[in-house]
């Protein structure tokens, strides 16, 4: 009899924990399925509260992913700009040591480097934007699945 009481007490404590515990991250996929045993129990015990919380989290993530973002290469561009300023200062102080041909060659190297970096930054920005668009679509699907679940 004592074992039954202890078992019921433990189940009650676990149930209370899952009912009271909050949600910190999105645990629902695009099909509306809950990931993990603990999250399944939380969904079972909390019911509508769980799904409304997941919808709030998904909406926040969706809004964050659709908000305007600076390009992913913005930091690299700023660092390169500072690098170019420092290099230009050094070149201006050493200008007397260079022949006209060397100055022209350096000018062309700088132009070629700028073109190459611009291409790399553009590709990086495009890839980052593609990932962001995919995440946005995923969040949209998750929100739809959760809304369907709430409407039941």
C-alpha angles and dihedrals in degrees: 000000000000091000090055092052091049090047092050091046091052091047090049092051092048091047090049091049093052091046095050100035117103131226119249103173143022110274100169124092129212092273092056093252120144117231119225136017095259091052091048089054091046090051091049095048099038097039113177093007089063094051094046089051091050090049090052091051093046092048091051092050091046092050091048092051093048095046116103112273129192112245114277089242094057093102092047091049091052092049091048090050091054090046091052092049091052092046092048090052091051092047093049090054093047096041093110090061095057127083118226090255092053091050091050092048091049090049091053092047090053091050092048091048091050092051092048093048092046089055092049092047092048091052091047091049091048092051092047091049091050090052091048092050090050091050090048092053090047092052090047090054092047091050090051092050092049092047090052089051092050092049092058 
